[in-house]
Amino acid sequence: AKYYTCHCTGLVPYGILKEKMGDRIDYLAAGDILEI
């Protein structure tokens, strides 16, 4: 599965998640487009 997080998560917690989850998680910022 692939997970996405946004600004509500915060960059520090996102960094922790990224270390643990690697390529399975990405950050979406305002204006980003996600194609499914």
PQR file with spaces between the fields and no chain letter, atoms N, CA, C, O and H, PARSE charges and radii, in Angstrom:
ATOM       1  N    ALA     1       0.841   -1.180    0.000 -0.4000 1.5000
ATOM       2  CA   ALA     1       0.000    0.000    0.000 -0.0000 2.0000
ATOM       3  C    ALA     1       0.883    1.239    0.000  0.5500 1.7000
ATOM       4  O    ALA     1       2.016    1.207    0.480 -0.5500 1.4000
ATOM       5  N    LYS     2       0.361    2.319   -0.536 -0.4000 1.5000
ATOM       6  CA   LYS     2       1.043    3.612   -0.567 -0.0000 2.0000
ATOM       7  C    LYS     2       0.245    4.582    0.291  0.5500 1.7000
ATOM       8  O    LYS     2      -0.982    4.628    0.195 -0.5500 1.4000
ATOM       9  H    LYS     2      -0.560    2.345   -0.926  0.4000 1.0000
ATOM      10  N    TYR     3       0.926    5.354    1.126 -0.4000 1.5000
ATOM      11  CA   TYR     3       0.282    6.304    2.024 -0.0000 2.0000
ATOM      12  C    TYR     3       0.754    7.715    1.713  0.5500 1.7000
ATOM      13  O    TYR     3       1.894    7.927    1.301 -0.5500 1.4000
ATOM      14  H    TYR     3       1.922    5.317    1.203  0.4000 1.0000
ATOM      15  N    TYR     4      -0.145    8.681    1.919 -0.4000 1.5000
ATOM      16  CA   TYR     4       0.175   10.090    1.718 -0.0000 2.0000
ATOM      17  C    TYR     4      -0.260   10.858    2.949  0.5500 1.7000
ATOM      18  O    TYR     4      -1.298   10.565    3.543 -0.5500 1.4000
ATOM      19  H    TYR     4      -1.071    8.508    2.254  0.4000 1.0000
ATOM      20  N    THR     5       0.534   11.836    3.326 -0.4000 1.5000
ATOM      21  CA   THR     5       0.207   12.689    4.453 -0.0000 2.0000
ATOM      22  C    THR     5       0.304   14.141    4.005  0.5500 1.7000
ATOM      23  O    THR     5       0.932   14.439    2.990 -0.5500 1.4000
ATOM      24  H    THR     5       1.377   12.074    2.844  0.4000 1.0000
ATOM      25  N    CYS     6      -0.307   15.032    4.749 -0.4000 1.5000
ATOM      26  CA   CYS     6      -0.335   16.449    4.370 -0.0000 2.0000
ATOM      27  C    CYS     6       0.220   17.309    5.498  0.5500 1.7000
ATOM      28  O    CYS     6       0.845   16.799    6.428 -0.5500 1.4000
ATOM      29  H    CYS     6      -0.817   14.789    5.574  0.4000 1.0000
ATOM      30  N    HIS     7      -0.010   18.603    5.411 -0.4000 1.5000
ATOM      31  CA   HIS     7       0.565   19.566    6.352 -0.0000 2.0000
ATOM      32  C    HIS     7       0.149   19.331    7.801  0.5500 1.7000
ATOM      33  O    HIS     7       0.889   19.697    8.714 -0.5500 1.4000
ATOM      34  H    HIS     7      -0.517   19.017    4.655  0.4000 1.0000
ATOM      35  N    CYS     8      -0.993   18.741    8.029 -0.4000 1.5000
ATOM      36  CA   CYS     8      -1.455   18.519    9.410 -0.0000 2.0000
ATOM      37  C    CYS     8      -0.516   17.592   10.183  0.5500 1.7000
ATOM      38  O    CYS     8      -0.427   17.680   11.408 -0.5500 1.4000
ATOM      39  H    CYS     8      -1.594   18.444    7.287  0.4000 1.0000
ATOM      40  N    THR     9       0.173   16.716    9.482 -0.4000 1.5000
ATOM      41  CA   THR     9       1.098   15.787   10.130 -0.0000 2.0000
ATOM      42  C    THR     9       2.312   16.528   10.675  0.5500 1.7000
ATOM      43  O    THR     9       2.801   16.205   11.757 -0.5500 1.4000
ATOM      44  H    THR     9       0.101   16.644    8.487  0.4000 1.0000
ATOM      45  N    GLY    10       2.800   17.516    9.935 -0.4000 1.5000
ATOM      46  CA   GLY    10       4.013   18.238   10.325 -0.0000 2.0000
ATOM      47  C    GLY    10       5.246   17.562    9.743  0.5500 1.7000
ATOM      48  O    GLY    10       5.248   16.353    9.513 -0.5500 1.4000
ATOM      49  H    GLY    10       2.402   17.778    9.055  0.4000 1.0000
ATOM      50  N    LEU    11       6.286   18.340    9.506 -0.4000 1.5000
ATOM      51  CA   LEU    11       7.483   17.806    8.852 -0.0000 2.0000
ATOM      52  C    LEU    11       8.306   16.887    9.753  0.5500 1.7000
ATOM      53  O    LEU    11       8.871   15.903    9.276 -0.5500 1.4000
ATOM      54  H    LEU    11       6.284   19.322    9.693  0.4000 1.0000
ATOM      55  N    VAL    12       8.380   17.193   11.043 -0.4000 1.5000
ATOM      56  CA   VAL    12       9.159   16.338   11.949 -0.0000 2.0000
ATOM      57  C    VAL    12       8.517   14.954   12.080  0.5500 1.7000
ATOM      58  O    VAL    12       9.209   13.951   11.907 -0.5500 1.4000
ATOM      59  H    VAL    12       7.921   17.993   11.431  0.4000 1.0000
ATOM      60  N    PRO    13       7.215   14.866   12.379 -0.5600 1.5000
ATOM      61  CA   PRO    13       6.589   13.541   12.427  0.2800 2.0000
ATOM      62  C    PRO    13       6.649   12.824   11.067  0.5500 1.7000
ATOM      63  O    PRO    13       6.812   11.605   11.013 -0.5500 1.4000
ATOM      64  N    TYR    14       6.517   13.580    9.980 -0.4000 1.5000
ATOM      65  CA   TYR    14       6.626   12.963    8.657 -0.0000 2.0000
ATOM      66  C    TYR    14       8.012   12.348    8.472  0.5500 1.7000
ATOM      67  O    TYR    14       8.130   11.246    7.935 -0.5500 1.4000
ATOM      68  H    TYR    14       6.385   14.570   10.024  0.4000 1.0000
ATOM      69  N    GLY    15       9.055   13.043    8.908 -0.4000 1.5000
ATOM      70  CA   GLY    15      10.415   12.506    8.806 -0.0000 2.0000
ATOM      71  C    GLY    15      10.561   11.187    9.542  0.5500 1.7000
ATOM      72  O    GLY    15      11.230   10.271    9.061 -0.5500 1.4000
ATOM      73  H    GLY    15       8.959   13.938    9.344  0.4000 1.0000
ATOM      74  N    ILE    16       9.940   11.088   10.705 -0.4000 1.5000
ATOM      75  CA   ILE    16       9.979    9.843   11.479 -0.0000 2.0000
ATOM      76  C    ILE    16       9.255    8.734   10.721  0.5500 1.7000
ATOM      77  O    ILE    16       9.757    7.616   10.613 -0.5500 1.4000
ATOM      78  H    ILE    16       9.397   11.831   11.096  0.4000 1.0000
ATOM      79  N    LEU    17       8.070    9.052   10.197 -0.4000 1.5000
ATOM      80  CA   LEU    17       7.317    8.065    9.414 -0.0000 2.0000
ATOM      81  C    LEU    17       8.100    7.634    8.183  0.5500 1.7000
ATOM      82  O    LEU    17       8.118    6.450    7.844 -0.5500 1.4000
ATOM      83  H    LEU    17       7.662    9.961   10.285  0.4000 1.0000
ATOM      84  N    LYS    18       8.749    8.583    7.509 -0.4000 1.5000
ATOM      85  CA   LYS    18       9.510    8.287    6.292 -0.0000 2.0000
ATOM      86  C    LYS    18      10.666    7.337    6.597  0.5500 1.7000
ATOM      87  O    LYS    18      10.950    6.428    5.817 -0.5500 1.4000
ATOM      88  H    LYS    18       8.735    9.544    7.784  0.4000 1.0000
ATOM      89  N    GLU    19      11.334    7.549    7.736 -0.4000 1.5000
ATOM      90  CA   GLU    19      12.424    6.650    8.134 -0.0000 2.0000
ATOM      91  C    GLU    19      11.925    5.223    8.305  0.5500 1.7000
ATOM      92  O    GLU    19      12.600    4.270    7.916 -0.5500 1.4000
ATOM      93  H    GLU    19      11.103    8.287    8.370  0.4000 1.0000
ATOM      94  N    LYS    20      10.742    5.080    8.887 -0.4000 1.5000
ATOM      95  CA   LYS    20      10.204    3.748    9.169 -0.0000 2.0000
ATOM      96  C    LYS    20       9.530    3.106    7.958  0.5500 1.7000
ATOM      97  O    LYS    20       9.595    1.890    7.778 -0.5500 1.4000
ATOM      98  H    LYS    20      10.193    5.854    9.203  0.4000 1.0000
ATOM      99  N    MET    21       8.876    3.935    7.120 -0.4000 1.5000
ATOM     100  CA   MET    21       8.060    3.403    6.033 -0.0000 2.0000
ATOM     101  C    MET    21       8.736    3.472    4.664  0.5500 1.7000
ATOM     102  O    MET    21       8.310    2.792    3.730 -0.5500 1.4000
ATOM     103  H    MET    21       8.823    4.923    7.267  0.4000 1.0000
ATOM     104  N    GLY    22       9.778    4.281    4.538 -0.4000 1.5000
ATOM     105  CA   GLY    22      10.499    4.375    3.271 -0.0000 2.0000
ATOM     106  C    GLY    22       9.621    4.859    2.128  0.5500 1.7000
ATOM     107  O    GLY    22       8.931    5.871    2.244 -0.5500 1.4000
ATOM     108  H    GLY    22      10.124    4.834    5.297  0.4000 1.0000
ATOM     109  N    ASP    23       9.656    4.117    1.013 -0.4000 1.5000
ATOM     110  CA   ASP    23       8.927    4.501   -0.204 -0.0000 2.0000
ATOM     111  C    ASP    23       7.417    4.333   -0.093  0.5500 1.7000
ATOM     112  O    ASP    23       6.686    4.717   -1.006 -0.5500 1.4000
ATOM     113  H    ASP    23      10.217    3.295    0.919  0.4000 1.0000
ATOM     114  N    ARG    24       6.942    3.770    1.002 -0.4000 1.5000
ATOM     115  CA   ARG    24       5.497    3.553    1.145 -0.0000 2.0000
ATOM     116  C    ARG    24       4.751    4.807    1.571  0.5500 1.7000
ATOM     117  O    ARG    24       3.520    4.802    1.591 -0.5500 1.4000
ATOM     118  H    ARG    24       7.535    3.458    1.744  0.4000 1.0000
ATOM     119  N    ILE    25       5.469    5.904    1.918 -0.4000 1.5000
ATOM     120  CA   ILE    25       4.798    7.132    2.345 -0.0000 2.0000
ATOM     121  C    ILE    25       5.395    8.331    1.617  0.5500 1.7000
ATOM     122  O    ILE    25       6.603    8.390    1.389 -0.5500 1.4000
ATOM     123  H    ILE    25       6.469    5.909    1.901  0.4000 1.0000
ATOM     124  N    ASP    26       4.547    9.276    1.258 -0.4000 1.5000
ATOM     125  CA   ASP    26       4.966   10.527    0.631 -0.0000 2.0000
ATOM     126  C    ASP    26       4.160   11.669    1.214  0.5500 1.7000
ATOM     127  O    ASP    26       3.121   11.464    1.842 -0.5500 1.4000
ATOM     128  H    ASP    26       3.565    9.228    1.444  0.4000 1.0000
ATOM     129  N    TYR    27       4.662   12.889    0.993 -0.4000 1.5000
ATOM     130  CA   TYR    27       4.066   14.106    1.543 -0.0000 2.0000
ATOM     131  C    TYR    27       3.364   14.864    0.428  0.5500 1.7000
ATOM     132  O    TYR    27       3.941   15.069   -0.640 -0.5500 1.4000
ATOM     133  H    TYR    27       5.506   13.056    0.483  0.4000 1.0000
ATOM     134  N    LEU    28       2.141   15.279    0.660 -0.4000 1.5000
ATOM     135  CA   LEU    28       1.406   16.101   -0.297 -0.0000 2.0000
ATOM     136  C    LEU    28       1.311   17.518    0.244  0.5500 1.7000
ATOM     137  O    LEU    28       0.927   17.731    1.394 -0.5500 1.4000
ATOM     138  H    LEU    28       1.672   15.113    1.527  0.4000 1.0000
ATOM     139  N    ALA    29       1.660   18.477   -0.591 -0.4000 1.5000
ATOM     140  CA   ALA    29       1.545   19.890   -0.222 -0.0000 2.0000
ATOM     141  C    ALA    29       0.372   20.497   -0.988  0.5500 1.7000
ATOM     142  O    ALA    29      -0.120   19.909   -1.951 -0.5500 1.4000
ATOM     143  H    ALA    29       1.972   18.304   -1.525  0.4000 1.0000
ATOM     144  N    ALA    30      -0.070   21.668   -0.558 -0.4000 1.5000
ATOM     145  CA   ALA    30      -1.165   22.359   -1.248 -0.0000 2.0000
ATOM     146  C    ALA    30      -0.808   22.548   -2.718  0.5500 1.7000
ATOM     147  O    ALA    30       0.290   22.997   -3.046 -0.5500 1.4000
ATOM     148  H    ALA    30       0.330   22.146    0.224  0.4000 1.0000
ATOM     149  N    GLY    31      -1.730   22.206   -3.586 -0.4000 1.5000
ATOM     150  CA   GLY    31      -1.520   22.351   -5.020 -0.0000 2.0000
ATOM     151  C    GLY    31      -0.930   21.123   -5.692  0.5500 1.7000
ATOM     152  O    GLY    31      -0.898   21.058   -6.921 -0.5500 1.4000
ATOM     153  H    GLY    31      -2.622   21.841   -3.320  0.4000 1.0000
ATOM     154  N    ASP    32      -0.463   20.147   -4.921 -0.4000 1.5000
ATOM     155  CA   ASP    32       0.056   18.916   -5.515 -0.0000 2.0000
ATOM     156  C    ASP    32      -1.083   18.139   -6.170  0.5500 1.7000
ATOM     157  O    ASP    32      -2.235   18.223   -5.745 -0.5500 1.4000
ATOM     158  H    ASP    32      -0.489   20.200   -3.923  0.4000 1.0000
ATOM     159  N    ILE    33      -0.746   17.395   -7.197 -0.4000 1.5000
ATOM     160  CA   ILE    33      -1.728   16.574   -7.908 -0.0000 2.0000
ATOM     161  C    ILE    33      -1.338   15.111   -7.742  0.5500 1.7000
ATOM     162  O    ILE    33      -0.183   14.736   -7.948 -0.5500 1.4000
ATOM     163  H    ILE    33       0.190   17.327   -7.543  0.4000 1.0000
ATOM     164  N    LEU    34      -2.305   14.299   -7.372 -0.4000 1.5000
ATOM     165  CA   LEU    34      -2.089   12.869   -7.197 -0.0000 2.0000
ATOM     166  C    LEU    34      -2.914   12.137   -8.241  0.5500 1.7000
ATOM     167  O    LEU    34      -4.144   12.189   -8.219 -0.5500 1.4000
ATOM     168  H    LEU    34      -3.242   14.603   -7.205  0.4000 1.0000
ATOM     169  N    GLU    35      -2.235   11.452   -9.157 -0.4000 1.5000
ATOM     170  CA   GLU    35      -2.944   10.668  -10.176 -0.0000 2.0000
ATOM     171  C    GLU    35      -3.054    9.233   -9.706  0.5500 1.7000
ATOM     172  O    GLU    35      -2.069    8.616   -9.301 -0.5500 1.4000
ATOM     173  H    GLU    35      -1.236   11.410   -9.174  0.4000 1.0000
ATOM     174  N    ILE    36      -4.268    8.710   -9.765 -0.4000 1.5000
ATOM     175  CA   ILE    36      -4.510    7.325   -9.347 -0.0000 2.0000
ATOM     176  C    ILE    36      -4.758    6.478  -10.581  0.5500 1.7000
ATOM     177  O    ILE    36      -4.985    5.274  -10.467 -0.5500 1.4000
ATOM     178  H    ILE    36      -5.069    9.211  -10.093  0.4000 1.0000
